[in-house]
């Protein structure tokens, strides 16, 4: 009888969570299929040299996004639940979109100038790529903002649709551009920007959530308060964005320096193929656990937060380990199936090292969310800086000795150091609001 009573009390909640998990998992699996198909499409129609050059140029977009827009998107995810509780979700969404537009206009010209300097240094100035890169940066920023707002309000079905559209839309856009314009760097940016434009248009027409309208203007001082909160939240994350960019991209630029863009193209293709399953797995876990983690903190339910954190860590570690083992077993046929011939040289070794690296990184996401939940972004900055320094040293040594394999090994060892430092700083830091270092419920 007691079991039946428990089921009756919790049935609605269990059904809701089951549906949410299904939406997340189904969406991410379809997105993974798109990423795999996309890599096959790109490797068939694009040469490694052109692909490498496009990804090196994209790296500078990633830099600006990481230090300007990503911190604000994280703030939007963190602050939206509080705004919704007060019934100000429409005000907050408009504030976020206007701020994103302002940031795009503010950084557009400096970014254009910096990218032009880089192209001049490479003796490859392409004004079409310069123009398209700025357009793509703005579109990508709005796309990421909308995903952050959906994540904050737990619109898992719409988030899954956006992930599916992204992984299928990018390669199809690139395929169309290469077919029309040929195998060149500008074709990538036409495909990327074209997808973002179409995707955002469809989203704002049919996919954006519609909330009840607030009565009257925004409460006095609200926008000023949000701006101040966003600045205080995002400021410590700006150096984090720079540091994480170094961790993600320094090996590619060093590989270009010591080897060639062709090697960069092969490395990035293998990197994307190996990291995608673990990135998706980490995304599934983060999308599910982060909103309920933040909500539990806002409600003061610290015992529940401890349970969430331990469960998150165990799931990430177990799934990551199983993924690396499966890749070791089935790696050769995967390489033959997904990568075209020009991209297969050394691919299997790169896949294994990168898979291990991103399995470790997915597990480290537990402590990242814990630090953000505690608003200890300065600690994350310190840890990321130490990991970036280690990455530069390891990449410099290993790439000169082992080329592409060395770049993959440097990435793996860097993320191992990153996980160790995150855990050490988290547990050795001051008692945290996330509840793992405290006892009892507030």
RAVEN-V895153 format. One record per residue. D_FIRST is the distance of its C-alpha to the first C-alpha in whole Angstrom. Layout:
# RAVEN-V895153
((D_FIRST) (D_FIRST))
This chain:
# RAVEN-V895153
((0) (4) (5) (5) (6) (9) (10) (11) (12) (14) (15) (18) (19) (19) (20) (23) (24) (24) (26) (28) (28) (30) (32) (34) (34) (35) (38) (39) (39) (41) (43) (44) (45) (47) (49) (49) (51) (53) (54) (55) (57) (59) (60) (62) (64) (64) (66) (65) (68) (67) (63) (64) (66) (64) (61) (63) (64) (61) (60) (62) (60) (57) (59) (59) (56) (54) (56) (56) (53) (51) (50) (50) (47) (45) (46) (45) (42) (41) (42) (41) (37) (39) (42) (39) (37) (40) (41) (44) (43) (46) (48) (47) (47) (50) (51) (50) (52) (55) (55) (55) (58) (60) (59) (60) (63) (64) (63) (65) (68) (68) (66) (68) (71) (69) (69) (72) (73) (71) (72) (76) (75) (74) (77) (75) (75) (73) (73) (71) (68) (69) (68) (65) (64) (64) (62) (59) (59) (58) (56) (54) (53) (52) (50) (48) (48) (46) (44) (43) (42) (40) (38) (38) (36) (34) (36) (35) (36) (39) (39) (39) (41) (44) (43) (44) (47) (48) (48) (50) (52) (54) (55) (56) (58) (60) (61) (62) (64) (65) (66) (68) (70) (70) (68) (69) (67) (67) (65) (62) (62) (63) (60) (58) (59) (59) (55) (54) (56) (55) (51) (52) (53) (50) (48) (49) (50) (46) (44) (44) (42) (43) (41) (42) (46) (46) (48) (52) (53) (51) (51) (54) (54) (51) (53) (55) (52) (50) (54) (54) (50) (51) (54) (52) (49) (52) (55) (53) (52) (55) (57) (53) (54) (57) (56) (54) (56) (58) (56) (55) (58) (61) (61) (62) (65) (66) (65) (68) (70) (70) (70) (70) (68) (67) (65) (63) (62) (61) (59) (58) (57) (55) (54) (52) (51) (49) (48) (46) (43) (42) (43) (41) (38) (39) (39) (35) (34) (36) (35) (32) (32) (34) (33) (30) (32) (34) (32) (30) (33) (34) (31) (32) (28) (30) (27) (26) (30) (30) (27) (28) (32) (31) (29) (32) (34) (32) (32) (36) (37) (35) (36) (40) (40) (39) (41) (44) (44) (44) (47) (49) (48) (48) (51) (54) (53) (51) (55) (56) (54) (54) (57) (61) (63) (65) (62) (61) (63) (61) (58) (56) (56) (56) (52) (51) (52) (51) (48) (47) (48) (46) (43) (44) (45) (41) (40) (42) (40) (38) (40) (42) (39) (39) (42) (42) (39) (41) (44) (46) (48) (51) (49) (49) (52) (53) (51) (52) (56) (56) (54) (57) (60) (58) (58) (62) (63) (61) (62) (66) (66) (64) (65) (68) (68) (65) (65) (62) (60) (61) (60) (56) (56) (57) (54) (52) (53) (53) (50) (49) (51) (49) (46) (47) (49) (46) (43) (46) (47) (43) (42) (46) (46) (45) (41) (40) (38) (36) (34) (34) (37) (35) (33) (30) (29) (32))
